[in-house]
């Protein structure tokens, strides 16, 4: 059957696996209908597809598992169904899990049996639950299974048996895929599944994983989401796959402790040295493991029959992407999106000057924000969004970037000479990094915007030099307390949650404390003022009315031929928190080249001006 003759219906199309299946089918030229519970879900799917270069949205059908019809719409010409629906959630009640994962399967098979042109029903099961005996379960067997496995995994096991039995009795042509832990896209690492292995990686990233679970035989296999989707779309095209189940996973996935060590090395964090046997882990109380007991059933030394899936993929020229590379990309995506805690947007890790660097905003954007202390790139997200063609990057050793102060020179050099940074927006300590970069590469940096440049303002109190105390305070500070310290009110605590999370991770608090102490150095402050004097490009200073320049700082700017000063009324040292829209407007207004006079000369602006 040619792609033009195929009409695929995808159930659960807005879910993680479902939308990848829709994308794979669309790219293969197959007509697709997506069954969603609401039009809003379909709109989100269409936006997701468009963001990946596939503008042809699937037909929008409504699904209701509580009705006999199941689908609202004409489905007579459907040739294949992909059932990706179900609930992937731990902690469900037995009734809730059975309704979501067992009753729904019965409804799908009954619906499929009514379709006159159906060639295949593809069911997504699982690598731990596939291959069930299709015989009906007794009540005793059901109780024992749900008690042993927990509601989620037991419901998937029961669904596998029910699917085989129902499809056989109804005469529905079927195939089953039993995927391993589905991780991110092999090219981008993208994923929005934060359960299971992903939650362990989060603990690793945050430094809260006390021990590596399992031993050298503990096998938690993975598969890339896009590879799984492409594999599934092959099944209806191959007659040999009918009435067959396939385990789709990489049999060479490292043992779990080795996989987590690989991720730790990639993150630049220390993996726990202690390993805890699975048998002991399952006996520990939940308050110690911090894990849902249902997740522990996945920690096993079992292996799975992958030969048939490998043979099918080879027969159709489908090659599994390199799993270690996919794991690293997935790990990057998860951390960049703070394991689901970050708002949507362009977020990524790059390597700049050999330093693993976090940035948000437009990739390769010419305007680059260098955040101050003790905040991070995330606190600048509203400003970056308002500026449009801009990005914010965490300095080495701060926020979510690796490295240390000694990396500043090579890092900033690469930032301006290799990544297209032409306009540096430096905030507080970031203003120092911006000036040093512009001094080293004056021809590469077109202009500087310095927000609250500490070296043109009053020196901090002597207590800033008490590094051990500062480090200890920063590691324990709450978002509310930090907001009060920085803005005088707890109203901005939400915007500082990510900064507080970063301060509690690794050596970020220690690096922050050392840099805070360094801002008291009269020699460094004088050096930065000298470099600013010598910079030939345009300079724009933005300060809050509550955080003024010193007389010496104002005198320096008065002497610069192409300097402007904007004062934001009511702001302090962190206008990106209190006045983000005013700050963005101030930066935008000075981005355009200076206006020429009637005689052709250029106006030199250096008088202070109040922001509107």
Secondary structure in CASP SS format (residue, H / E / C, confidence):
PFRMAT SS
TARGET T0000
AUTHOR 0000-0000-0000
METHOD secondary structure of the structure
MODEL  1
X C 1.00
X C 1.00
X H 1.00
X H 1.00
X H 1.00
X C 1.00
X E 1.00
X E 1.00
X E 1.00
X E 1.00
X E 1.00
X C 1.00
X C 1.00
X C 1.00
X C 1.00
X H 1.00
X H 1.00
X H 1.00
X H 1.00
X H 1.00
X H 1.00
X H 1.00
X H 1.00
X H 1.00
X H 1.00
X H 1.00
X H 1.00
X C 1.00
X C 1.00
X C 1.00
X E 1.00
X E 1.00
X E 1.00
X E 1.00
X E 1.00
X E 1.00
X C 1.00
X C 1.00
X H 1.00
X H 1.00
X H 1.00
X H 1.00
X H 1.00
X H 1.00
X H 1.00
X H 1.00
X H 1.00
X H 1.00
X H 1.00
X H 1.00
X C 1.00
X C 1.00
X C 1.00
X C 1.00
X C 1.00
X C 1.00
X C 1.00
X C 1.00
X E 1.00
X E 1.00
X E 1.00
X E 1.00
X E 1.00
X C 1.00
X C 1.00
X C 1.00
X C 1.00
X C 1.00
X C 1.00
X C 1.00
X E 1.00
X E 1.00
X C 1.00
X C 1.00
X C 1.00
X C 1.00
X C 1.00
X C 1.00
X C 1.00
X E 1.00
X E 1.00
X E 1.00
X E 1.00
X C 1.00
X C 1.00
X C 1.00
X C 1.00
X C 1.00
X C 1.00
X C 1.00
X C 1.00
X C 1.00
X C 1.00
X H 1.00
X H 1.00
X H 1.00
X H 1.00
X H 1.00
X H 1.00
X H 1.00
X H 1.00
X H 1.00
X H 1.00
X H 1.00
X H 1.00
X H 1.00
X H 1.00
X H 1.00
X H 1.00
X H 1.00
X H 1.00
X H 1.00
X H 1.00
X C 1.00
X C 1.00
X C 1.00
X C 1.00
X C 1.00
X C 1.00
X E 1.00
X E 1.00
X E 1.00
X E 1.00
X E 1.00
X C 1.00
X C 1.00
X C 1.00
X C 1.00
X C 1.00
X C 1.00
X C 1.00
X C 1.00
X C 1.00
X C 1.00
X C 1.00
X C 1.00
X C 1.00
X C 1.00
X H 1.00
X H 1.00
X H 1.00
X H 1.00
X H 1.00
X H 1.00
X H 1.00
X H 1.00
X H 1.00
X H 1.00
X H 1.00
X C 1.00
X H 1.00
X H 1.00
X H 1.00
X H 1.00
X H 1.00
X H 1.00
X H 1.00
X H 1.00
X H 1.00
X H 1.00
X H 1.00
X H 1.00
X H 1.00
X H 1.00
X H 1.00
X H 1.00
X H 1.00
X H 1.00
X H 1.00
X H 1.00
X C 1.00
X C 1.00
X C 1.00
X E 1.00
X E 1.00
X E 1.00
X E 1.00
X E 1.00
X E 1.00
X C 1.00
X E 1.00
X E 1.00
X E 1.00
X C 1.00
X C 1.00
X C 1.00
X C 1.00
X C 1.00
X C 1.00
X C 1.00
X C 1.00
X C 1.00
X C 1.00
X C 1.00
X C 1.00
X C 1.00
X H 1.00
X H 1.00
X H 1.00
X H 1.00
X H 1.00
X H 1.00
X H 1.00
X H 1.00
X H 1.00
X H 1.00
X C 1.00
X C 1.00
X C 1.00
X C 1.00
X C 1.00
X E 1.00
X E 1.00
X C 1.00
X C 1.00
X C 1.00
X C 1.00
X C 1.00
X C 1.00
X C 1.00
X C 1.00
X E 1.00
X E 1.00
X E 1.00
X H 1.00
X H 1.00
X H 1.00
X H 1.00
X H 1.00
X H 1.00
X H 1.00
X H 1.00
X H 1.00
X H 1.00
X H 1.00
X H 1.00
X H 1.00
X C 1.00
X H 1.00
X H 1.00
X H 1.00
X C 1.00
X C 1.00
X E 1.00
X E 1.00
X E 1.00
X E 1.00
X E 1.00
X C 1.00
X C 1.00
X C 1.00
X C 1.00
X C 1.00
X C 1.00
X C 1.00
X H 1.00
X H 1.00
X H 1.00
X H 1.00
X H 1.00
X H 1.00
X H 1.00
X H 1.00
X H 1.00
X H 1.00
X H 1.00
X H 1.00
X C 1.00
X C 1.00
X C 1.00
X C 1.00
X C 1.00
X C 1.00
X C 1.00
X E 1.00
X E 1.00
X C 1.00
X H 1.00
X H 1.00
X H 1.00
X H 1.00
X C 1.00
X C 1.00
X C 1.00
X C 1.00
X H 1.00
X H 1.00
X H 1.00
X H 1.00
X C 1.00
X C 1.00
X C 1.00
X H 1.00
X H 1.00
X H 1.00
X H 1.00
X H 1.00
X H 1.00
X C 1.00
X C 1.00
X C 1.00
X C 1.00
X C 1.00
X C 1.00
X C 1.00
X C 1.00
X H 1.00
X H 1.00
X H 1.00
X H 1.00
X H 1.00
X H 1.00
X H 1.00
X H 1.00
X H 1.00
X C 1.00
X C 1.00
X C 1.00
X C 1.00
X C 1.00
X C 1.00
X C 1.00
X H 1.00
X H 1.00
X H 1.00
X H 1.00
X H 1.00
X H 1.00
X H 1.00
X H 1.00
X H 1.00
X H 1.00
X H 1.00
X H 1.00
X H 1.00
X H 1.00
X C 1.00
X H 1.00
X H 1.00
X H 1.00
X C 1.00
X C 1.00
X C 1.00
X C 1.00
X C 1.00
X C 1.00
X E 1.00
X E 1.00
X E 1.00
X E 1.00
X E 1.00
X E 1.00
X C 1.00
X C 1.00
X E 1.00
X E 1.00
X E 1.00
X E 1.00
X E 1.00
X E 1.00
X E 1.00
X C 1.00
X C 1.00
X C 1.00
X C 1.00
X C 1.00
X E 1.00
X E 1.00
X E 1.00
X E 1.00
X C 1.00
X C 1.00
X C 1.00
X C 1.00
X C 1.00
X C 1.00
X H 1.00
X H 1.00
X H 1.00
X H 1.00
X H 1.00
X H 1.00
X H 1.00
X H 1.00
X H 1.00
X H 1.00
X H 1.00
X C 1.00
X C 1.00
X E 1.00
X E 1.00
X E 1.00
X E 1.00
X C 1.00
X C 1.00
X C 1.00
X C 1.00
X C 1.00
X C 1.00
X C 1.00
X C 1.00
X C 1.00
X C 1.00
X C 1.00
X H 1.00
X H 1.00
X H 1.00
X H 1.00
X H 1.00
X H 1.00
X H 1.00
X H 1.00
X H 1.00
X H 1.00
X H 1.00
X H 1.00
X H 1.00
X H 1.00
X C 1.00
X C 1.00
X C 1.00
X C 1.00
X E 1.00
X E 1.00
X E 1.00
X E 1.00
X E 1.00
X C 1.00
X H 1.00
X H 1.00
X H 1.00
X H 1.00
X H 1.00
X H 1.00
X H 1.00
X H 1.00
X H 1.00
X H 1.00
X H 1.00
X H 1.00
X C 1.00
X C 1.00
X C 1.00
X C 1.00
X C 1.00
X C 1.00
X E 1.00
X E 1.00
X E 1.00
X E 1.00
X E 1.00
X C 1.00
X C 1.00
X H 1.00
X H 1.00
X H 1.00
X C 1.00
X C 1.00
X C 1.00
X C 1.00
X C 1.00
X H 1.00
X H 1.00
X H 1.00
X H 1.00
X C 1.00
X H 1.00
X H 1.00
X H 1.00
X H 1.00
X H 1.00
X H 1.00
X H 1.00
X H 1.00
X H 1.00
X H 1.00
X C 1.00
X C 1.00
X H 1.00
X H 1.00
X H 1.00
X H 1.00
X H 1.00
X H 1.00
X H 1.00
X H 1.00
X H 1.00
X C 1.00
X C 1.00
X H 1.00
X H 1.00
X H 1.00
X C 1.00
X H 1.00
X H 1.00
X H 1.00
X H 1.00
X H 1.00
X H 1.00
X H 1.00
X H 1.00
X H 1.00
X H 1.00
X C 1.00
X C 1.00
X C 1.00
X C 1.00
X H 1.00
X H 1.00
X H 1.00
X H 1.00
X H 1.00
X H 1.00
X H 1.00
X H 1.00
X H 1.00
X H 1.00
X H 1.00
X C 1.00
X C 1.00
X C 1.00
X H 1.00
X H 1.00
X H 1.00
X H 1.00
X H 1.00
X H 1.00
X H 1.00
X H 1.00
X H 1.00
X H 1.00
X H 1.00
X H 1.00
X H 1.00
X C 1.00
X C 1.00
X C 1.00
X E 1.00
X E 1.00
X E 1.00
X E 1.00
X E 1.00
X E 1.00
X E 1.00
X C 1.00
X C 1.00
X C 1.00
X C 1.00
X C 1.00
X C 1.00
X H 1.00
X H 1.00
X H 1.00
X H 1.00
X H 1.00
X H 1.00
X H 1.00
X H 1.00
X H 1.00
X C 1.00
X C 1.00
X C 1.00
X E 1.00
X E 1.00
X E 1.00
X E 1.00
X E 1.00
X E 1.00
X C 1.00
X C 1.00
X C 1.00
X C 1.00
X C 1.00
X C 1.00
X H 1.00
X H 1.00
X H 1.00
X H 1.00
X C 1.00
X H 1.00
X H 1.00
X H 1.00
X H 1.00
X H 1.00
X H 1.00
X H 1.00
X H 1.00
X H 1.00
X H 1.00
X C 1.00
X C 1.00
X C 1.00
X C 1.00
X C 1.00
X C 1.00
X E 1.00
X C 1.00
X C 1.00
X C 1.00
X C 1.00
X C 1.00
X E 1.00
X C 1.00
X C 1.00
X C 1.00
X C 1.00
X C 1.00
X E 1.00
X E 1.00
X E 1.00
X C 1.00
X C 1.00
END
